[in-house]
Amino acid sequence: MRYQTVIGLEVHLQLSTRTKAFCGCAIDFGQAPNSCVCPICLGLPGTLPVYNKEALNSAIKVALAFNCQIQEHTKFDRKNYFYPDLPKNYQISQFDLPLSRNGHMYIYTENKPKRIGITRIHLEEDAGKLVHEEANSLVDFNRTGIPLIEIVSEPDLNSPQEAFDYLTGLKSIIEYLDVSDCDMEKGSLRCDANISLRPEGSSQLGVKTELKNMNSFKGVKDALQFEVERQAELLLSNQQLVQETRLWDAEKGRTVSMRSKEGAKDYRYFPDPDLTLFNINKAFVEEIRGRLPELPLDKMHRFMKDYSLSEYDAKILVSSKKDSQFAEECIKIYSEKDKKPLVNWLIGPLLQEAKVRKAGISELNIEKKELVNLVGFVQRQEISGLSAKTVLSQMIDTGKSAELLIKEGNLLQVSDLDDLNKIIESVIALNAKSVDDFKAGKSNALMFLVGQVMKKSSGKANPKIAGDLLRRRLSNA
């Protein structure tokens, strides 16, 4: 039997506000443990929470960016459970009246757009953090009360790769909004995944597993792939799957059982008596909508229209807000009507340099004008593409201009026809057999002769011009 994978993701996102969700404690990552706390976020008796308006504005921005319907009435609930890092023994969250519902976003699978539904985006607060030592577990409450939103997808994802694409697309949209740093290492963006398998053609969902403890998008993809194989093996051998929560062990490359999966009834939700019902004015929502920036999908379509780029090229360029700004400024500087040569360098050699250096292209030590100049040298066939890649790396390392590095490396190609013809005559005289092979119809012989020209010129001959000259010279001989 063949099975279809069904995946839904729950993304928790810390909002970059100055203070916590319900109190005035500063949010300052890296401070001494338990130094950014107060009676309110510690849940001491007699304290009353007041929700952070800046967090509400940011959450509405995110909900609108994901095409959600903002609810006219929303409230906070108490989600009751005991964890050592949850000082109140409940989390302030939202249950039946969330901030927003019924959104969507698009991913590209096999270069085709696929609509992924967003069930809801709701507000809540973060818990603290457990720090495990050899014999002890310590609790740091600095993170307690930081404003979170939870983005819950529909079970519309059908492979680990689609889940990966969804997360990268989601992160890109959020970065454009400037509401979170999305730093997974700091815990600003965290993801839980629900996965099940069902027989192909069936509409009924299978028994699901919730996955936790994944600290990178690659980790999410790897954990989901392991679960696909684990669940399929159990189903094919007629063993029973149980609904449970499992942890991802990245070192061992496997998931391990943590506990049985809780349902809503296990959390005993009830309305928080200390927080009023929120009435969200439509005019207020429309004001925020009017301040939304250009989002990745809109920018992609504009790049395609304004600069005649392919969907593939434009999609890569807009994946990061800062990198897309850098790319567009380069495109505007580049005076040629056809922008493709420059774009090839932006998404090719420059992007590769960025990946090696674990940075964005906008973070590299290179001036936009100098990158454009380097591409110009290549387009005019004054230096080879291979030499230009070396120069690019040197430009980033040293901050020197393309022209200076080309001059220092004596990299200008020989394009003068008289000089090239002299080299070609010498190569022809020394390689009579290859000349005869070319005349006999063996096209590879020409490539060999071009290689000999390159060798004799110490790699400085323009290979295209040399090939054309050789072909004409031998065809007329």
C-alpha positions as semicolon CSV with decimal commas, in nm:
position;residue;x (nm);y (nm);z (nm)
1;M;0,000;0,000;0,000
2;R;0,116;0,353;-0,078
3;Y;0,075;0,628;0,179
4;Q;0,038;1,004;0,158
5;T;0,222;1,221;0,409
6;V;0,016;1,489;0,584
7;I;0,196;1,763;0,777
8;G;0,077;2,064;0,975
9;L;0,318;2,309;1,140
10;E;0,288;2,526;1,449
11;V;0,536;2,814;1,447
12;H;0,597;3,014;1,763
13;L;0,739;3,360;1,699
14;Q;0,875;3,602;1,958
15;L;0,781;3,961;1,877
16;S;1,057;4,224;1,897
17;T;0,891;4,458;2,144
18;R;1,084;4,659;2,403
19;T;0,895;4,506;2,696
20;K;0,717;4,183;2,776
21;A;0,358;4,098;2,688
22;F;0,190;4,185;3,017
23;C;0,444;4,384;3,219
24;G;0,716;4,647;3,182
25;C;1,019;4,414;3,205
26;A;1,275;4,477;2,932
27;I;1,342;4,211;2,669
28;D;1,719;4,186;2,650
29;F;1,866;3,859;2,528
30;G;2,182;3,741;2,702
31;Q;2,130;3,910;3,038
32;A;2,213;3,735;3,366
33;P;1,960;3,462;3,453
34;N;1,648;3,585;3,631
35;S;1,750;3,950;3,605
36;C;1,465;4,061;3,374
37;V;1,169;3,961;3,589
38;C;0,904;4,125;3,807
39;P;0,607;4,017;4,022
40;I;0,374;4,025;3,717
41;C;0,569;3,794;3,486
42;L;0,652;3,570;3,783
43;G;0,278;3,542;3,858
44;L;0,298;3,656;4,220
45;P;-0,035;3,704;4,407
46;G;-0,209;4,040;4,368
47;T;-0,057;4,131;4,030
48;L;-0,259;4,226;3,722
49;P;-0,147;4,190;3,358
50;V;-0,189;4,466;3,096
51;Y;-0,136;4,367;2,731
52;N;0,138;4,531;2,526
53;K;-0,016;4,747;2,246
54;E;0,303;4,728;2,038
55;A;0,276;4,348;2,041
56;L;-0,088;4,367;1,931
57;N;0,006;4,595;1,637
58;S;0,285;4,357;1,531
59;A;0,059;4,053;1,556
60;I;-0,205;4,220;1,338
61;K;0,065;4,303;1,080
62;V;0,167;3,938;1,066
63;A;-0,193;3,819;1,041
64;L;-0,264;4,059;0,754
65;A;0,055;3,957;0,573
66;F;-0,070;3,598;0,580
67;N;-0,411;3,701;0,447
68;C;-0,591;3,619;0,773
69;Q;-0,930;3,751;0,880
70;I;-0,885;3,968;1,190
71;Q;-1,153;3,884;1,447
72;E;-1,371;4,169;1,568
73;H;-1,374;4,021;1,919
74;T;-1,081;3,838;2,076
75;K;-0,990;3,733;2,429
76;F;-0,714;3,572;2,632
77;D;-0,747;3,234;2,803
78;R;-0,554;3,046;3,063
79;K;-0,396;2,726;2,934
80;N;-0,334;2,522;3,246
81;Y;-0,037;2,289;3,276
82;F;0,263;2,247;3,504
83;Y;0,616;2,290;3,379
84;P;0,905;2,400;3,600
85;D;0,968;2,700;3,371
86;L;0,603;2,819;3,385
87;P;0,583;3,020;3,710
88;K;0,203;3,074;3,710
89;N;0,131;2,706;3,630
90;Y;-0,069;2,835;3,335
91;Q;0,013;3,013;3,012
92;I;-0,184;3,315;2,894
93;S;-0,288;3,215;2,543
94;Q;-0,598;3,216;2,320
95;F;-0,846;2,936;2,263
96;D;-1,187;2,986;2,103
97;L;-1,159;3,358;2,011
98;P;-0,811;3,393;1,856
99;L;-0,683;3,716;1,701
100;S;-0,724;3,586;1,344
101;R;-0,835;3,292;1,131
102;N;-0,851;3,158;0,775
103;G;-0,530;3,284;0,616
104;H;-0,297;3,141;0,355
105;M;0,041;3,170;0,188
106;Y;0,200;3,017;-0,121
107;I;0,501;2,793;-0,155
108;Y;0,664;2,680;-0,478
109;T;0,682;2,304;-0,517
110;E;0,833;2,172;-0,840
111;N;0,832;2,540;-0,951
112;K;0,453;2,556;-0,922
113;P;0,267;2,765;-0,662
114;K;0,080;2,570;-0,394
115;R;-0,164;2,733;-0,152
116;I;-0,105;2,646;0,215
117;G;-0,388;2,735;0,451
118;I;-0,327;2,914;0,781
119;T;-0,581;2,794;1,039
120;R;-0,518;3,074;1,288
121;I;-0,263;3,320;1,422
122;H;-0,312;3,386;1,791
123;L;-0,145;3,568;2,079
124;E;0,024;3,419;2,383
125;E;0,318;3,455;2,619
126;D;0,643;3,263;2,629
127;A;0,755;3,033;2,909
128;G;1,094;3,039;3,080
129;K;1,395;2,829;2,991
130;L;1,540;2,519;3,155
131;V;1,919;2,494;3,167
132;H;2,037;2,135;3,217
133;E;2,368;2,067;3,388
134;E;2,528;1,734;3,477
135;A;2,332;1,672;3,799
136;N;2,084;1,961;3,803
137;S;1,827;2,148;3,599
138;L;1,814;2,525;3,652
139;V;1,536;2,767;3,558
140;D;1,586;3,107;3,393
141;F;1,264;3,316;3,392
142;N;1,401;3,600;3,174
143;R;1,209;3,465;2,874
144;T;0,886;3,428;3,071
145;G;0,618;3,664;2,942
146;I;0,785;3,762;2,614
147;P;0,504;3,820;2,359
148;L;0,453;3,534;2,116
149;I;0,231;3,466;1,823
150;E;0,153;3,112;1,715
151;I;0,101;3,050;1,343
152;V;-0,091;2,726;1,286
153;S;-0,103;2,584;0,934
154;E;-0,368;2,360;0,783
155;P;-0,253;2,000;0,716
156;D;-0,178;2,098;0,355
157;L;0,190;2,002;0,343
158;N;0,266;1,664;0,189
159;S;0,641;1,619;0,220
160;P;0,934;1,723;0,442
161;Q;1,060;1,939;0,152
162;E;0,729;2,125;0,135
163;A;0,750;2,185;0,511
164;F;1,102;2,325;0,463
165;D;0,983;2,552;0,179
166;Y;0,688;2,670;0,391
167;L;0,914;2,763;0,682
168;T;1,166;2,950;0,466
169;G;0,883;3,138;0,294
170;L;0,717;3,218;0,627
171;K;1,043;3,347;0,773
172;S;1,101;3,565;0,466
173;I;0,759;3,730;0,503
174;I;0,815;3,797;0,872
175;E;1,158;3,948;0,809
176;Y;0,999;4,191;0,561
177;L;0,761;4,304;0,839
178;D;1,041;4,385;1,090
179;V;0,845;4,238;1,382
180;S;1,094;3,970;1,491
181;D;1,459;3,881;1,442
182;C;1,351;3,520;1,362
183;D;1,671;3,393;1,528
184;M;1,626;3,021;1,596
185;E;1,947;3,008;1,801
186;K;1,797;3,261;2,046
187;G;1,463;3,081;2,041
188;S;1,287;3,371;1,867
189;L;1,140;3,130;1,612
190;R;1,047;2,776;1,709
191;C;0,853;2,510;1,526
192;D;0,650;2,203;1,625
193;A;0,525;1,966;1,358
194;N;0,227;1,731;1,339
195;I;0,268;1,444;1,094
196;S;0,056;1,147;0,995
197;L;0,029;0,903;0,706
198;R;-0,286;0,789;0,530
199;P;-0,354;0,556;0,236
200;E;-0,329;0,737;-0,095
201;G;-0,673;0,851;-0,207
202;S;-0,814;0,857;0,148
203;S;-0,954;1,182;0,293
204;Q;-0,938;1,064;0,653
205;L;-0,635;1,172;0,855
206;G;-0,418;0,909;1,015
207;V;-0,287;0,890;1,372
208;K;-0,063;1,193;1,419
209;T;0,265;1,244;1,597
210;E;0,377;1,583;1,729
211;L;0,748;1,657;1,690
212;K;0,940;1,895;1,915
213;N;1,298;2,000;1,988
214;M;1,390;2,098;1,630
215;N;1,621;2,400;1,630
216;S;1,668;2,456;1,256
217;F;1,465;2,427;0,938
218;K;1,696;2,145;0,830
219;G;1,625;1,978;1,165
220;V;1,251;2,001;1,096
221;K;1,301;1,847;0,751
222;D;1,522;1,567;0,883
223;A;1,287;1,486;1,174
224;L;0,986;1,472;0,941
225;Q;1,172;1,245;0,698
226;F;1,257;1,007;0,982
227;E;0,893;1,003;1,092
228;V;0,770;0,932;0,739
229;E;0,990;0,622;0,730
230;R;0,912;0,516;1,091
231;Q;0,536;0,545;1,051
232;A;0,533;0,378;0,710
233;E;0,730;0,083;0,849
234;L;0,481;0,042;1,135
235;L;0,178;0,067;0,907
236;L;0,318;-0,176;0,652
237;S;0,384;-0,432;0,926
238;N;0,030;-0,386;1,067
239;Q;0,157;-0,242;1,395
240;Q;-0,047;0,015;1,584
241;L;0,046;0,384;1,576
242;V;-0,027;0,582;1,892
243;Q;-0,087;0,956;1,915
244;E;0,214;1,094;2,100
245;T;0,470;1,371;2,128
246;R;0,820;1,279;2,019
247;L;1,152;1,465;2,049
248;W;1,406;1,496;1,770
249;D;1,754;1,372;1,866
250;A;1,976;1,544;1,609
251;E;2,292;1,358;1,716
252;K;2,135;1,015;1,666
253;G;1,920;1,127;1,373
254;R;1,600;0,982;1,518
255;T;1,287;1,074;1,712
256;V;1,221;0,941;2,064
257;S;0,894;0,918;2,253
258;M;0,834;1,196;2,507
259;R;0,473;1,163;2,624
260;S;0,120;1,091;2,505
261;K;-0,026;1,382;2,306
262;E;-0,250;1,619;2,500
263;G;-0,580;1,746;2,368
264;A;-0,758;2,075;2,439
265;K;-0,949;1,915;2,729
266;D;-0,620;1,831;2,905
267;Y;-0,533;2,201;2,931
268;R;-0,863;2,305;3,096
269;Y;-0,885;2,634;2,908
270;F;-1,095;2,909;3,060
271;P;-1,113;3,288;2,996
272;D;-0,849;3,484;3,185
273;P;-1,047;3,681;3,446
274;D;-0,780;3,953;3,467
275;L;-0,791;4,046;3,096
276;T;-1,086;4,207;2,924
277;L;-1,244;4,109;2,594
278;F;-1,072;4,298;2,310
279;N;-1,284;4,472;2,045
280;I;-1,066;4,534;1,740
281;N;-1,184;4,831;1,534
282;K;-1,189;4,774;1,156
283;A;-1,050;5,122;1,093
284;F;-0,755;5,037;1,321
285;V;-0,690;4,720;1,121
286;E;-0,708;4,908;0,789
287;E;-0,463;5,168;0,919
288;I;-0,212;4,889;0,991
289;R;-0,283;4,730;0,653
290;G;-0,199;5,059;0,485
291;R;0,144;5,057;0,651
292;L;0,241;4,706;0,538
293;P;0,564;4,698;0,336
294;E;0,599;4,538;-0,006
295;L;0,603;4,164;0,068
296;P;0,817;3,898;-0,106
297;L;0,550;3,773;-0,349
298;D;0,460;4,127;-0,457
299;K;0,827;4,218;-0,496
300;M;0,890;3,904;-0,700
301;H;0,615;3,996;-0,944
302;R;0,744;4,354;-0,966
303;F;1,100;4,234;-1,038
304;M;0,964;4,013;-1,314
305;K;0,771;4,305;-1,465
306;D;1,018;4,590;-1,416
307;Y;1,343;4,406;-1,491
308;S;1,218;4,126;-1,722
309;L;1,344;3,858;-1,483
310;S;1,232;3,498;-1,480
311;E;1,018;3,377;-1,191
312;Y;1,306;3,155;-1,077
313;D;1,558;3,442;-1,065
314;A;1,316;3,686;-0,902
315;K;1,215;3,432;-0,636
316;I;1,577;3,388;-0,526
317;L;1,645;3,763;-0,521
318;V;1,347;3,848;-0,296
319;S;1,392;3,569;-0,041
320;S;1,568;3,811;0,198
321;K;1,455;4,170;0,250
322;K;1,805;4,317;0,289
323;D;1,947;4,110;0,006
324;S;1,661;4,211;-0,226
325;Q;1,731;4,578;-0,152
326;F;2,102;4,523;-0,228
327;A;2,017;4,339;-0,552
328;E;1,773;4,604;-0,672
329;E;2,023;4,885;-0,614
330;C;2,281;4,689;-0,817
331;I;2,027;4,636;-1,097
332;K;1,952;5,008;-1,107
333;I;2,324;5,091;-1,134
334;Y;2,375;4,837;-1,414
335;S;2,318;5,040;-1,732
336;E;2,260;4,752;-1,975
337;K;1,901;4,688;-2,081
338;D;1,940;4,311;-2,035
339;K;1,981;4,258;-1,659
340;K;2,035;3,882;-1,685
341;P;2,420;3,890;-1,682
342;L;2,421;4,086;-1,355
343;V;2,145;3,873;-1,202
344;N;2,345;3,560;-1,287
345;W;2,629;3,697;-1,076
346;L;2,395;3,797;-0,791
347;I;2,235;3,453;-0,761
348;G;2,548;3,263;-0,868
349;P;2,903;3,354;-0,759
350;L;2,800;3,627;-0,512
351;L;2,540;3,407;-0,342
352;Q;2,792;3,123;-0,325
353;E;3,044;3,355;-0,155
354;A;2,773;3,453;0,094
355;K;2,692;3,089;0,176
356;V;3,060;3,006;0,231
357;R;3,091;3,304;0,465
358;K;2,754;3,229;0,632
359;A;2,618;3,574;0,552
360;G;2,369;3,745;0,326
361;I;2,489;3,905;0,003
362;S;2,407;4,246;0,154
363;E;2,646;4,171;0,443
364;L;2,950;4,105;0,225
365;N;3,230;4,360;0,211
366;I;3,163;4,471;-0,144
367;E;3,034;4,794;-0,293
368;K;2,739;4,765;-0,531
369;K;2,915;4,983;-0,789
370;E;3,225;4,762;-0,778
371;L;3,023;4,446;-0,831
372;V;2,862;4,605;-1,136
373;N;3,208;4,708;-1,261
374;L;3,333;4,351;-1,227
375;V;3,040;4,216;-1,428
376;G;3,118;4,480;-1,692
377;F;3,475;4,349;-1,730
378;V;3,335;4,000;-1,791
379;Q;3,069;4,118;-2,036
380;R;3,326;4,313;-2,237
381;Q;3,536;3,994;-2,240
382;E;3,826;4,179;-2,084
383;I;3,870;3,907;-1,820
384;S;3,754;3,547;-1,810
385;G;3,466;3,432;-1,592
386;L;3,703;3,212;-1,392
387;S;3,938;3,504;-1,323
388;A;3,641;3,722;-1,231
389;K;3,532;3,474;-0,960
390;T;3,880;3,493;-0,809
391;V;3,865;3,873;-0,821
392;L;3,522;3,869;-0,655
393;S;3,656;3,672;-0,360
394;Q;3,954;3,908;-0,332
395;M;3,725;4,212;-0,346
396;I;3,528;4,079;-0,049
397;D;3,845;3,992;0,146
398;T;4,032;4,318;0,081
399;G;3,773;4,581;-0,006
400;K;3,980;4,671;-0,315
401;S;3,820;4,771;-0,645
402;A;3,774;4,528;-0,934
403;E;3,995;4,740;-1,161
404;L;4,283;4,749;-0,912
405;L;4,275;4,373;-0,846
406;I;4,261;4,295;-1,219
407;K;4,559;4,521;-1,274
408;E;4,755;4,373;-0,980
409;G;4,685;4,020;-1,104
410;N;4,765;4,104;-1,465
411;L;4,436;3,936;-1,556
412;L;4,327;4,131;-1,864
413;Q;4,263;3,894;-2,153
414;V;4,448;3,922;-2,484
415;S;4,182;4,034;-2,730
416;D;4,403;4,222;-2,976
417;L;4,365;4,046;-3,310
418;D;4,727;4,091;-3,420
419;D;4,859;3,946;-3,094
420;L;4,615;3,656;-3,108
421;N;4,690;3,577;-3,471
422;K;5,061;3,550;-3,390
423;I;4,986;3,299;-3,112
424;I;4,745;3,107;-3,337
425;E;5,001;3,074;-3,619
426;S;5,251;2,936;-3,372
427;V;4,997;2,682;-3,234
428;I;4,899;2,570;-3,586
429;A;5,261;2,515;-3,678
430;L;5,323;2,303;-3,367
431;N;5,005;2,090;-3,388
432;A;4,976;1,966;-3,749
433;K;4,787;1,646;-3,651
434;S;4,513;1,838;-3,468
435;V;4,485;2,074;-3,766
436;D;4,437;1,773;-3,998
437;D;4,181;1,623;-3,755
438;F;3,976;1,943;-3,760
439;K;3,983;1,953;-4,140
440;A;3,868;1,591;-4,138
441;G;3,557;1,693;-3,943
442;K;3,666;1,618;-3,585
443;S;3,522;1,918;-3,398
444;N;3,696;1,829;-3,071
445;A;4,027;1,910;-3,237
446;L;3,931;2,278;-3,236
447;M;3,883;2,272;-2,859
448;F;4,227;2,121;-2,820
449;L;4,380;2,396;-3,033
450;V;4,198;2,665;-2,834
451;G;4,343;2,506;-2,520
452;Q;4,691;2,531;-2,670
453;V;4,633;2,900;-2,745
454;M;4,526;2,952;-2,383
455;K;4,834;2,768;-2,261
456;K;5,071;2,964;-2,484
457;S;4,914;3,294;-2,373
458;S;4,935;3,194;-2,003
459;G;4,557;3,187;-1,988
460;K;4,514;3,546;-2,105
461;A;4,377;3,484;-2,454
462;N;4,008;3,545;-2,498
463;P;3,887;3,190;-2,566
464;K;3,581;3,291;-2,770
465;I;3,776;3,524;-2,999
466;A;4,058;3,269;-3,024
467;G;3,810;2,996;-3,124
468;D;3,650;3,216;-3,390
469;L;3,988;3,312;-3,535
470;L;4,108;2,952;-3,541
471;R;3,789;2,832;-3,711
472;R;3,815;3,096;-3,984
473;R;4,189;3,043;-4,029
474;L;4,158;2,665;-4,067
475;S;3,842;2,675;-4,279
476;N;4,011;2,904;-4,531
477;A;4,339;2,715;-4,537
